[in-house]
């Protein structure tokens, strides 16, 4: 894979749920394979990247020796996938000329990388897509978007606000969930929960 410049997308939670083990990322790393991380799919994977990073960090702690440090895990969720998809000129890092896709997380003791890999849904204080706040703590969203149409929801016991005037149809989350649920029911399946809570 390394000689052919082929990257590996690692989905540890789904691997372990389905097979009881995961890809030999230690050997892949030693061989120079470029490794990204992603949650795979909703039946066995994490509900989002923060949960997958947290799972990978927990898995990593049990390895002797540890396979990755926390900065590597964060890179595997940001710049590495952008490089593998050849879109790193626009996404994957915070740079001039890139799309302003950012998240703001609750601070924790230790390094910024530690805060990222230990974060969960309630630690996500703000999400910005292409420079526009789309999700976050209600007080922060109201301050940033005083005239926007915001919809609040309980996420793992804490209130979060969605910006309904940003991207998409402008429909409420409840309307969107109802529409998706009805479509999935026709295929004998259902919508996964929006967030996994610890």
VOLODO-223570 format. One line per field, with one value per atom (N, C-alpha, C): residue number from 1; atom name; z, y negated, x. Coordinates in steps of 0.02 Angstrom, whole numbers, m for minus. Each point is the difference from the previous one (the first is absolute). Last residue first. Layout:
num = [NUM, ...]
atome = [CA, ...]
zz = [Z, ...]
yy = [Y, ...]
xx = [X, ...]
# end
This chain:
num = [198, 198, 198, 197, 197, 197, 196, 196, 196, 195, 195, 195, 194, 194, 194, 193, 193, 193, 192, 192, 192, 191, 191, 191, 190, 190, 190, 189, 189, 189, 188, 188, 188, 187, 187, 187, 186, 186, 186, 185, 185, 185, 184, 184, 184, 183, 183, 183, 182, 182, 182, 181, 181, 181, 180, 180, 180, 179, 179, 179, 178, 178, 178, 177, 177, 177, 176, 176, 176, 175, 175, 175, 174, 174, 174, 173, 173, 173, 172, 172, 172, 171, 171, 171, 170, 170, 170, 169, 169, 169, 168, 168, 168, 167, 167, 167, 166, 166, 166, 165, 165, 165, 164, 164, 164, 163, 163, 163, 162, 162, 162, 161, 161, 161, 160, 160, 160, 159, 159, 159, 158, 158, 158, 157, 157, 157, 156, 156, 156, 155, 155, 155, 154, 154, 154, 153, 153, 153, 152, 152, 152, 151, 151, 151, 150, 150, 150, 149, 149, 149, 148, 148, 148, 147, 147, 147, 146, 146, 146, 145, 145, 145, 144, 144, 144, 143, 143, 143, 142, 142, 142, 141, 141, 141, 140, 140, 140, 139, 139, 139, 138, 138, 138, 137, 137, 137, 136, 136, 136, 135, 135, 135, 134, 134, 134, 133, 133, 133, 132, 132, 132, 131, 131, 131, 130, 130, 130, 129, 129, 129, 128, 128, 128, 127, 127, 127, 126, 126, 126, 125, 125, 125, 124, 124, 124, 123, 123, 123, 122, 122, 122, 121, 121, 121, 120, 120, 120, 119, 119, 119, 118, 118, 118, 117, 117, 117, 116, 116, 116, 115, 115, 115, 114, 114, 114, 113, 113, 113, 112, 112, 112, 111, 111, 111, 110, 110, 110, 109, 109, 109, 108, 108, 108, 107, 107, 107, 106, 106, 106, 105, 105, 105, 104, 104, 104, 103, 103, 103, 102, 102, 102, 101, 101, 101, 100, 100, 100, 99, 99, 99, 98, 98, 98, 97, 97, 97, 96, 96, 96, 95, 95, 95, 94, 94, 94, 93, 93, 93, 92, 92, 92, 91, 91, 91, 90, 90, 90, 89, 89, 89, 88, 88, 88, 87, 87, 87, 86, 86, 86, 85, 85, 85, 84, 84, 84, 83, 83, 83, 82, 82, 82, 81, 81, 81, 80, 80, 80, 79, 79, 79, 78, 78, 78, 77, 77, 77, 76, 76, 76, 75, 75, 75, 74, 74, 74, 73, 73, 73, 72, 72, 72, 71, 71, 71, 70, 70, 70, 69, 69, 69, 68, 68, 68, 67, 67, 67, 66, 66, 66, 65, 65, 65, 64, 64, 64, 63, 63, 63, 62, 62, 62, 61, 61, 61, 60, 60, 60, 59, 59, 59, 58, 58, 58, 57, 57, 57, 56, 56, 56, 55, 55, 55, 54, 54, 54, 53, 53, 53, 52, 52, 52, 51, 51, 51, 50, 50, 50, 49, 49, 49, 48, 48, 48, 47, 47, 47, 46, 46, 46, 45, 45, 45, 44, 44, 44, 43, 43, 43, 42, 42, 42, 41, 41, 41, 40, 40, 40, 39, 39, 39, 38, 38, 38, 37, 37, 37, 36, 36, 36, 35, 35, 35, 34, 34, 34, 33, 33, 33, 32, 32, 32, 31, 31, 31, 30, 30, 30, 29, 29, 29, 28, 28, 28, 27, 27, 27, 26, 26, 26, 25, 25, 25, 24, 24, 24, 23, 23, 23, 22, 22, 22, 21, 21, 21, 20, 20, 20, 19, 19, 19, 18, 18, 18, 17, 17, 17, 16, 16, 16, 15, 15, 15, 14, 14, 14, 13, 13, 13, 12, 12, 12, 11, 11, 11, 10, 10, 10, 9, 9, 9, 8, 8, 8, 7, 7, 7, 6, 6, 6, 5, 5, 5, 4, 4, 4, 3, 3, 3, 2, 2, 2, 1, 1, 1]
atome = [N, CA, C, N, CA, C, N, CA, C, N, CA, C, N, CA, C, N, CA, C, N, CA, C, N, CA, C, N, CA, C, N, CA, C, N, CA, C, N, CA, C, N, CA, C, N, CA, C, N, CA, C, N, CA, C, N, CA, C, N, CA, C, N, CA, C, N, CA, C, N, CA, C, N, CA, C, N, CA, C, N, CA, C, N, CA, C, N, CA, C, N, CA, C, N, CA, C, N, CA, C, N, CA, C, N, CA, C, N, CA, C, N, CA, C, N, CA, C, N, CA, C, N, CA, C, N, CA, C, N, CA, C, N, CA, C, N, CA, C, N, CA, C, N, CA, C, N, CA, C, N, CA, C, N, CA, C, N, CA, C, N, CA, C, N, CA, C, N, CA, C, N, CA, C, N, CA, C, N, CA, C, N, CA, C, N, CA, C, N, CA, C, N, CA, C, N, CA, C, N, CA, C, N, CA, C, N, CA, C, N, CA, C, N, CA, C, N, CA, C, N, CA, C, N, CA, C, N, CA, C, N, CA, C, N, CA, C, N, CA, C, N, CA, C, N, CA, C, N, CA, C, N, CA, C, N, CA, C, N, CA, C, N, CA, C, N, CA, C, N, CA, C, N, CA, C, N, CA, C, N, CA, C, N, CA, C, N, CA, C, N, CA, C, N, CA, C, N, CA, C, N, CA, C, N, CA, C, N, CA, C, N, CA, C, N, CA, C, N, CA, C, N, CA, C, N, CA, C, N, CA, C, N, CA, C, N, CA, C, N, CA, C, N, CA, C, N, CA, C, N, CA, C, N, CA, C, N, CA, C, N, CA, C, N, CA, C, N, CA, C, N, CA, C, N, CA, C, N, CA, C, N, CA, C, N, CA, C, N, CA, C, N, CA, C, N, CA, C, N, CA, C, N, CA, C, N, CA, C, N, CA, C, N, CA, C, N, CA, C, N, CA, C, N, CA, C, N, CA, C, N, CA, C, N, CA, C, N, CA, C, N, CA, C, N, CA, C, N, CA, C, N, CA, C, N, CA, C, N, CA, C, N, CA, C, N, CA, C, N, CA, C, N, CA, C, N, CA, C, N, CA, C, N, CA, C, N, CA, C, N, CA, C, N, CA, C, N, CA, C, N, CA, C, N, CA, C, N, CA, C, N, CA, C, N, CA, C, N, CA, C, N, CA, C, N, CA, C, N, CA, C, N, CA, C, N, CA, C, N, CA, C, N, CA, C, N, CA, C, N, CA, C, N, CA, C, N, CA, C, N, CA, C, N, CA, C, N, CA, C, N, CA, C, N, CA, C, N, CA, C, N, CA, C, N, CA, C, N, CA, C, N, CA, C, N, CA, C, N, CA, C, N, CA, C, N, CA, C, N, CA, C, N, CA, C, N, CA, C, N, CA, C, N, CA, C, N, CA, C, N, CA, C, N, CA, C, N, CA, C, N, CA, C, N, CA, C, N, CA, C, N, CA, C, N, CA, C, N, CA, C, N, CA, C, N, CA, C, N, CA, C, N, CA, C, N, CA, C, N, CA, C, N, CA, C, N, CA, C, N, CA, C]
zz = [1331, 44, 56, m246, 63, 46, m279, 52, 64, m212, 39, 46, m162, m22, 35, m44, 44, m25, m187, 59, 44, m171, 8, 64, m134, 36, 6, m165, 45, 34, m190, 60, 44, m197, m13, 60, 9, m62, m19, 180, 19, m61, m27, 22, 19, m58, m59, 18, 173, m43, m61, 146, 32, m43, m68, m9, 29, 34, m72, m13, 220, m19, m73, 84, 27, m20, m59, m38, 24, 120, m66, m42, 209, 9, m67, 7, 8, 7, m138, 68, 2, m226, 39, 70, m187, 50, 41, m182, m17, 48, m32, m3, m13, 130, m59, 2, 151, m35, m63, 174, m57, m39, 206, m54, m61, 218, m42, m60, 258, m71, m37, 273, m49, m71, 266, m57, m50, 280, m56, m54, 174, m6, m62, 66, 60, m3, m188, 57, 63, m175, m23, 61, m77, 55, m28, m135, 13, 59, m155, 53, 10, m207, 29, 53, m149, 37, 29, m190, 27, 31, m23, m31, 33, 56, m41, m31, 143, 35, m40, 9, m51, 31, 131, m67, m55, 226, m2, m71, 46, 0, m5, 21, m65, m4, 206, m49, m69, 174, 14, m51, m13, m18, 12, m64, 61, m16, m216, 58, 61, m295, 57, 60, m215, m16, 61, m95, 57, m16, m188, 31, 58, m152, 31, 35, m108, m50, 29, 173, m66, m50, 284, m53, m66, 276, m64, m53, 292, m61, m61, 223, 17, m61, 88, m62, 14, 160, m1, m62, 41, 43, 1, m127, m26, 43, 39, m21, m22, 50, m5, m23, 25, 58, m4, m165, 0, 60, m21, m59, 6, 166, 5, m58, m3, 50, 7, m138, m31, 48, 78, m44, m33, 233, m66, m38, 267, m47, m67, 155, 19, m50, m98, 50, 21, m144, 18, 54, m197, 70, 18, m258, 52, 69, m275, 64, 53, m286, 59, 60, m290, 65, 53, m272, 33, 66, m204, 73, 32, m235, 26, 76, m125, 11, 21, m35, m65, 6, 197, m45, m67, 209, m38, m41, 165, 7, m33, m70, 44, 2, m122, 38, 47, m250, 65, 37, m215, 23, 69, m122, m17, 26, 16, 54, m17, m119, 11, 55, m88, m42, 4, 128, m49, m48, 173, m37, m53, 146, m46, m42, 170, m53, m51, 192, m47, m57, 166, m37, m48, 153, m61, m40, 191, m29, m66, 157, m8, m38, 57, m36, m12, 134, m71, m42, 231, m24, m74, 108, m5, m28, 48, m60, m10, 195, m58, m65, 206, m10, m59, m12, 52, m17, m63, m21, 61, 26, m72, m22, 243, m33, m73, 104, 14, m33, 78, 25, m56, 45, m41, 32, 77, 21, m39, m47, 68, 23, m209, m3, 68, m20, m26, 2, 56, 52, m22, m158, 53, 57, m176, m23, 54, 41, 0, m19, m16, 70, 6, m214, 26, 73, m99, m28, 24, 61, 34, m26, m106, 69, 37, m222, 4, 71, m32, m28, 12, 62, m29, m31, 13, 44, m35, m83, 12, 49, m86, 46, 15, m131, 38, 49, m149, 63, 34, m149, m14, 66, m30, m40, m12, 114, 40, m39, m40, m13, 37, m56, 45, m18, m125, 22, 45, m100, 34, 21, m171, 24, 28, m15, m29, 32, 46, m32, m34, 141, m72, m38, 233, m8, m74, 55, 15, m11, m21, m55, 10, 170, m59, m58, 190, 19, m59, m13, m16, 21, m52, 30, m19, 24, m47, 38, 152, m49, m44, 160, m6, m51, 49, 63, 0, m173, m6, 64, m26, m49, 4, 145, 8, m47, m20, 61, 13, m187, m7, 61, 7, m42, m9, 118, 37, m41, m97, 53, 35, m236, 37, 58, m202, 57, 37, m255, 45, 54, m177, 39, 43, m250, 71, 31, m214, 18, 75, m160, 25, 13, m63, m49, 19, 143, m64, m54, 214, 4, m68, 24, 0, 0]
yy = [m464, 48, 25, m71, m32, 51, m47, 50, m37, m102, 3, 59, m26, m55, 3, 227, m60, m52, 160, 8, m62, 96, m51, 13, 205, m60, m46, 216, m19, m65, 119, 42, m13, m123, 48, 45, m173, 34, 53, m145, 50, 41, m190, 60, 57, m212, 29, 65, m124, 29, 34, m118, 60, 34, m210, 54, 66, m190, 15, 58, m83, 33, 22, m129, 69, 39, m228, 38, 72, m148, 11, 43, m69, 47, 17, m166, 66, 53, m219, 16, 70, m145, 37, 13, m104, m43, 33, 89, m23, m50, 22, 48, m33, m134, 43, 48, m201, 5, 42, m56, m45, 6, 118, 25, m45, 66, m58, 24, 108, 9, m64, 69, m36, 15, 122, m22, m31, 93, m33, m19, 216, m72, m29, 237, m37, m74, 149, 31, m42, m124, 47, 25, m145, 29, 53, m224, 71, 22, m238, 32, 72, m197, 52, 36, m253, 53, 48, m209, 44, 60, m251, 65, 37, m220, m1, 68, m43, m29, 1, 128, m5, m31, 28, m2, m13, 23, m56, m8, 186, m62, m62, 212, m7, m65, 56, m16, m12, 72, m68, m22, 227, m52, m71, 201, m20, m59, 134, m17, m16, 16, 40, m22, m103, 41, 38, m227, 43, 39, m86, m15, 46, 10, m66, m18, 214, m52, m71, 151, 29, m57, 54, m50, 34, 56, 27, m53, 24, m37, 37, 92, m65, m38, 262, m40, m64, 177, m44, m44, 173, m60, m47, 209, m47, m62, 107, 33, m52, 27, m35, 46, 42, 17, m31, m39, 72, 23, m234, 23, 74, m100, m24, 25, 43, 42, m21, m130, 66, 46, m209, m8, 67, 19, m30, m8, 4, 35, m35, m15, m2, 40, m107, 52, m9, m140, 11, 54, m20, m17, 16, m49, 50, m28, m71, m26, 50, 9, 16, m31, m42, 3, 26, m76, 53, 14, m171, m9, 49, 19, m10, m5, m76, 61, m18, m164, 28, 65, m61, m51, 33, 162, m40, m52, 229, m70, m43, 261, m39, m72, 170, 43, m36, m85, 23, 41, m109, m37, 20, 99, m70, m44, 242, m34, m72, 194, m63, m42, 239, m53, m65, 213, m17, m55, 72, 61, m14, m176, 16, 61, m58, m51, 13, 136, 17, m51, m51, 62, 20, m191, m12, 64, 34, m67, m4, 190, m20, m66, 96, 54, m16, m143, m7, 52, 18, m59, m11, 172, 17, m59, m35, 42, 18, m115, m45, 40, 118, m35, m47, 214, m50, m40, 267, m70, m46, 237, m6, m73, 122, m38, m9, 214, m72, m34, 134, m3, 21, m92, 32, m9, m97, 70, 37, m228, 3, 71, m43, m14, 6, 13, 60, m7, m191, 51, 65, m170, m19, 50, 24, 17, m16, m63, 73, 21, m228, 20, 76, m89, m19, 22, 29, 48, m15, m147, 64, 52, m211, m7, 66, m10, 2, m7, 104, m57, 6, 169, m47, m61, 251, m55, m48, 256, m52, m52, 189, 23, m52, m46, 61, 22, m201, m5, 66, m37, m7, 6, m81, 54, m11, m150, 43, 56, m107, m19, 49, m80, 31, m26, 40, m47, 37, 39, 25, m58, 86, m58, 22, 151, m10, m63, 111, m65, m12, 188, 8, m66, 15, 17, 6, m32, m60, 12, 183, m47, m64, 163, 21, m48, m42, m5, 18, 24, m67, m10, 200, m3, m67, 43, m1, m5, 95, m54, 7, 159, m25, m56, 118, 12, m22, m20, 54, 17, m174, 52, 61, m191, 23, 58, m104, 40, 26, m144, 62, 45, m215, 45, 67, m169, 21, 50, m99, 49, 24, m101, m7, 49, m121, 44, m16, m29, m32, 50, m32, 44, m42, m41, m13, 51, m1, 13, m10, m4, m63, 8, 171, m22, m64, 100, m8, m25, 51, m58, m13, 192, m60, m63]
xx = [m1131, 33, m45, m90, 17, 33, m47, 11, 18, m152, 62, 1, m174, 44, 67, m143, m1, 50, m98, 41, m5, m193, 52, 39, m119, m18, 61, m118, 54, m21, m114, 3, 61, m82, 54, 13, m160, m19, 52, 42, m49, m22, 140, 37, m47, m92, 33, 37, m101, m51, 31, 143, m27, m52, 87, 49, m26, m135, 4, 49, m16, m63, 3, 179, 1, m62, 7, 50, 3, m135, m29, 47, 80, m56, m32, 166, 29, m54, m63, 20, 31, 17, m50, 27, 118, m28, m54, 151, m68, m28, 270, m54, m67, 194, 3, m59, m20, 65, m6, m168, 2, 65, m57, m43, 2, 159, m14, m40, 18, 14, m19, 70, m41, 24, 0, 39, m47, 8, m33, 52, 19, 15, m34, m8, m14, 15, 34, 34, m8, m105, 51, 38, m240, 39, 47, m92, m12, 42, m94, 38, m22, 11, m43, 41, 0, 34, m51, 38, m53, 34, 118, m12, m58, 108, m61, m16, 196, m57, m65, 237, m52, m63, 199, 30, m52, m71, 47, 30, m139, m40, 44, 104, m33, m39, 98, 51, m30, m141, 23, 52, m85, m48, 25, 165, m34, m46, 48, 40, m42, 12, m21, 42, 23, m58, m28, 167, m19, m64, 178, m65, m15, 196, m1, m64, 38, 14, m9, m75, 8, 7, 17, m3, 14, m72, 22, m12, 20, m17, 27, 11, m31, m23, 60, m3, m39, 24, 59, 2, m165, m13, 59, 15, m51, m12, 236, m61, m50, 292, m64, m57, 246, m41, m71, 172, m13, m42, 59, m37, m17, 136, m69, m42, 231, m33, m74, 136, m12, m36, 73, m58, m17, 128, 11, m66, m17, 44, 3, m220, 71, 42, m219, 16, 72, m221, 70, 6, m191, 11, 72, m48, m14, 12, m53, 26, m21, 40, m39, 34, m10, 33, m47, 47, m38, 36, 29, 0, m47, 150, m67, 4, 219, m39, m71, 172, m20, m39, 162, m27, m17, m3, 48, m36, m31, m20, 53, m71, 43, m26, m115, 44, 47, m107, m25, 53, 44, m58, m25, 185, 11, m58, 4, 35, 18, m113, m36, 33, 39, 28, m40, m19, m53, 22, 146, m17, m53, 61, 55, m17, m150, m2, 55, m5, m53, m6, 164, 15, m56, m21, 39, 13, m151, m4, 40, m13, m70, m8, 213, m34, m74, 135, 17, m35, m24, m36, 15, 117, m70, m41, 228, m9, m73, 60, 4, m8, 10, m64, 1, 156, m8, m63, 46, m4, 5, 25, 11, 5, 69, m53, 18, 110, 0, m61, m94, 69, 47, m277, 51, 69, m212, 8, 55, m67, 28, 14, m111, 71, 34, m237, 31, 77, m123, m6, 33, m11, 46, m2, m154, 68, 51, m223, 6, 71, m52, 1, 10, m32, 66, 8, m210, 48, 71, m175, m8, 50, m6, 25, m6, m86, 72, 27, m246, 36, 74, m160, m48, 35, 115, m18, m48, m2, 50, m24, m130, 52, 53, m207, m16, 53, 29, m37, m17, 228, m72, m39, 257, m28, m74, 170, m45, m34, 256, m70, m45, 282, m48, m70, 264, m52, m48, 267, m60, m45, 221, m36, m67, 230, m66, m32, 221, m5, m67, 85, 13, m7, m48, 71, 19, m228, 38, 75, m142, m13, 40, 5, 39, m10, m128, 70, 44, m236, 25, 72, m172, 66, 32, m271, 56, 66, m191, 3, 62, m190, 69, m1, m198, 34, 73, m185, 48, 38, m179, m17, 45, 32, m69, m16, 210, m3, m71, 36, 41, m10, m95, m39, 37, 114, m60, m42, 201, 10, m63, 79, m64, 1, 174, m6, m65, 119, m47, m17, 218, m43, m46, 148, m11, m48, 186, m70, m8, 201, m30, m75, 168, m50, m35, 162, 34, m47, m90, 44, 33, m132, m41, 43]
# end
